[in-house]
Amino acid sequence: MAGMIPEDVYQLTGAADPRLSPDGVTVAYLVWGVDEKENRYRSAIWLAAVDGATPPRRFTMGAKRDAEPRWSPDGSCLAFTSDRDGDTMQLYVVPAAGGEARKLTSLDEDVTQVVWSPDGTRLAFVARVPDPAYAEKDDKRRQPRRFTRLQYKLDDVGWTGDRPRHLFTVPADGSAAPVQLTEGDFEDHSPAWSPDGETIAFVSARHPDWDLHMVSDVYLVAASSGEPRRVTQGGGSFSRLSWAPDGARLAATRYPAVWDEPRHMQVATVDAASGDVRLLTEALDRNCEPYPASREPVWDGGDILFTVEDRGMTHVYRVAADGSAPPALVVGGERCVSGFDVAGGRLVFTANTATALDELFAAARRPARGGEGLADERRLTSVGGAFCAGRELPALERFTAVSADGSEVEAWVMRPAGFEQGRKYPALLNIHGGPYGQYGVGFFDEFQVYAGGGYAVVFCNPRGSSGYSEEWARAIRGTGSGREGDPGPGWGSVDYEDCMAAIEEAVRRFDFIDSERLGVIGGSYGGYMTSWIVGHSDRFKAAVSERSVNQFVSEWGSSDTGWDFKGYMGVFLYEDVDAYLRLSPATYARDIHTPLLILHSEDDLRCPIEQGEHLFVTLRLLKRPVEMVRFPAESHELTRSGSPVHRATRFHVVLDWFDRYLKD
């Protein structure tokens, strides 16, 4: 049986976004896949009996993409978004018993973040509101854009300064057009409807010069219209709200810092009257909003459920909303939970492992004895069964490396598909993005394709990663002039040592790895670290740096968030240019001798294409072995949600490059 190959991108699938009916009897969820012919992603809503008594059945039959299934409060209807009638996601409602879906919106932009009113008569949602100038489709005639805010563009979204996000409401019966509830030069999101139906809470930044401060607050607005009222008063940023059943508080995720990266995202409650904030998860010392985030915190009686990153895994925890009990594990195990819901005494969740795609599970809310796992847990789907059964998908082996200063670094190795005992294999060190992110035990198509291509795969969570203590994450904060608090040595320091320790320990421990045939690859921060490594070591025979930051000075103004690097450095660029230059891999380009492949997307706004061009031009002038591959019409998200054709092509490009230098 062969391992995964690049074209298997077209066969990827999974279950996602599970939502329980109010009585806890039925779960609606998405099954997504790839349409190779049309080169696009598809998804449909499915329904499953939580007790497993009947097999799951497909509920929506659209030929495109259906998303965000949301039950009405009485369970009689499902709202969802879809692009079945055009190029944008619009809002629909369909009877839960089946029938024709009713279209509620026909807006110029996508409808997202759909929530029902408590009485089921209305829905709230978020959509961008484009400037009237967008009516002119000919760019050569269109009026120029005028921006006064720093936050005027966003990767994978495009221009936002003239397309702000706002709240809308619409009758569920389609009797009237949507009504825009908020307006102005602001970004409004995360709506939550109060239990009495009178108020909608949302997150925004509406204070003067809001674009200059990484702060957002909770606001309340009357569901019938009115001026929003600011509830919280800064000191951090909020996201993902949900009301307590009694209407007195909201649950939220909160980033409790300003210009002070990284900090763990915390679960908090907000008093709806006073705005008082209470953090509930500090004792856990873990990040409580994994990337990508699954959903808002969910109320379950007097408890709040949420997801947590922990040592390469993603789990579900609960915490007492009044702070009377510490966070407790609900869904654990060697897996990554990607979505969950709770209702009617049942809990459902989707989860994946290194060798299994996302499937849907159900269980009683009561934890099994000892807190590990759940009582009466059962798998409800086998969405990825055929995919996994038809390929050899190597498992992971966890090991620990010791860094230069004695710190222990958690790492994993994946053997090549078709592994033969006694044979030596080339190995690839993979470095994750972020840096505040984690690699771990979940299914990752990249690792499986590299293993399928005959490579041992090595990866780790160096300092700077999430999933561990906040101290671990903050160990690579910068040392810009005037830095106060607990400055660290900056990027490219102990994180570099940790990555090098991981590959050297893998070579020492696993005799099937050929120490003379090593490659290194990473994207975003992982691309930064790849560029940094080859500028500070000749250990690797070949390298691939993707969507990397290579020169922080130019990243400063060209990126959608380049100026935000002050959170790590402690200073803005104009306050200490040398500090930014010291941390830039391009500064050390003269020391790069390793053959380097630079991959970049032409529409990347997070690490713009000039970052790849900068290093390519320098290395070519130095006559070093370098190539650059540019992907048109792709953003920073190429490897995750980019065009399926480009994702498959990228795999071929990467494997061809490493084959050239690491294979006979």
Secondary structure, 3 states (H helix, E strand, C coil): CCCCCHHHHHHCCEEEEEEECCCCCEEEEEEEEEECCCCEEEEEEEEEECCCCCCCEECCCCCCEEEEEEECCCCCEEEEEECCCCCCCEEEEEECCCCCCEECCCCCCCEEEEEECCCCCEEEEEEECCCHHHHCCCCCCCCCCCCCCCCCEECCCEECCCCCEEEEEEECCCCCCCEECCCCCCCCEEEEECCCCCEEEEEECCCCCHHHCCCCEEEEEECCCCCCEECCCCCCEEEEEEECCCCCEEEEEEECCCCCCCCCCEEEEEECCCCCEEECCHHHCCCCCCCCCCCCCEEECCEEEEEEEECCEEEEEEEECCCCCCCEEEECCCCEEEEEEEECCEEEEEEEECCEEEEEEEEECCECCCCCCECCCEECCCCCHHHHHCCCCCCEEEEEEECCCCCEEEEEEECCCCCCCCCCEEEEEEECCCCCCCCCCCCCHHHHHHHHCCCEEEEECCCCCCCCCHHHHHHHCCCCCCCCCCCCCCCCCHHHHHHHHHHHHHHHHCCCEEEEEEEEEEECHHHHHHHHHHHHCCCCCEEEEECCCCCHHHHHHHCCCHHHHHHHHCCCHHHCHHHHHHCCHHHHHHHCCCCEEEEEECCCCCCCHHHHHHHHHHHHHCCCCEEEEEECCCCCCHHHHCCHHHHHHHHHHHHHHHHHHHCC
